[in-house]
């Protein structure tokens, strides 16, 4: 089942961009949107958009395209963004604080209920309205809250240790913002977010444009 | 040229993870690392790793693998991470502030030299040592600094307007953290970073595991 999903991952990853385009069309008052229009907005092939949309179960009408409201509902439902999910965050540094205040995640149903930090001085003062607790209380707090999702924004050196505590406390899904490939039991899902990858692409594109890199790329 | 690069983008995106694994092996004192070991650490196929490495121009030795130090140098050089590049940031909100303090980007040669915000109260107080200026001075400041790269972390509604000013001031590469597909001249590179995509994947994986989604995925 999971293997199936992995093959669909690039399609799932594109759905949030589609949703953004479709919501704009909705604001403009259109009832239908064609795959070709979405493709044009995002520099993709129309066939790609149609294949990606198919995973949400919604099918466009010939000539008219997709019904806008039904398409938004279908994508949000497929992504689970129409349900609230509680989450905790470990590591209230710069990135952690930013994610705690990131309204977009809230609009996708992610509700941050607690955060933990190794620095006892950070505990006690809520960040963006989210209470911060010392990391010692993490195990019991997560059990009490019954939370299943954790965002991991600790330094790399603390990543595996934190993940072990999270898994022990009942966390089954970790959104990993560290560089570390976590070792977790098979039943735990880890999604690794790597902001450096974006900079890698950008940097290489700049150098390709300047002809610093010529025919080296396949 | 650019079209070539786009086909190599997934390989480029994986290079930072390879670098992390190889640096750990270097710390342990190994002189060589095999593609199979890297693949094992990152749950990839060995053939995939070998193909990705080929774009950096370095080739492994049969039985021994890749020379660790040379491989690190080759990847960093390919990514341009061995050179310092100045950058500005527009939009000193939560995410913007986090990126200004993100030491990992600094270690990849990205040097933030100035930031801009629409709120005049933010101007004047440096954030993580980076001076913040009012957005009115953006055009002239970027020209004076001669900076070519900008990180865009403004609200969606301000994104296109900010991009227009950036391009007018001589910016040729935009790392776009907004949801907006920017309209820019062909010679300007835009890399869009979408944190919601990671949450989309995670959410769908959770639901696949719980069997909420069965055979719907292709």
Interface residues (C-beta under 8 A of the other chain):
Chain A: X1 X2 X4 X5 X7 X8 X9 X11 X12 X13 X14 X15 X16 X17 X20 X21 X41 X42 X43 X51 X54 X55 X57 X78 X79 X80 X81 X85 X93 X94 X95 X97 X98 X100 X101 X102 X104 X105 X108 X110 X128 X148 X149 X172 X173 X175 X179 X180 X181 X187 X189 X191 X192 X193 X194 X195 X196 X197 X198 X199 X200 X201 X202 X203 X204 X205 X206 X207 X208 X209 X211 X212 X213 X216 X217 X218
Chain B: X1 X2 X4 X5 X7 X8 X9 X11 X12 X13 X14 X15 X16 X17 X20 X21 X41 X42 X43 X51 X54 X55 X57 X78 X79 X80 X81 X85 X94 X95 X97 X98 X100 X101 X102 X104 X105 X108 X110 X128 X148 X149 X172 X173 X175 X179 X180 X181 X187 X189 X191 X192 X193 X194 X195 X196 X197 X198 X199 X200 X201 X202 X203 X204 X205 X206 X207 X208 X209 X211 X212 X213 X214 X215 X216 X217 X218
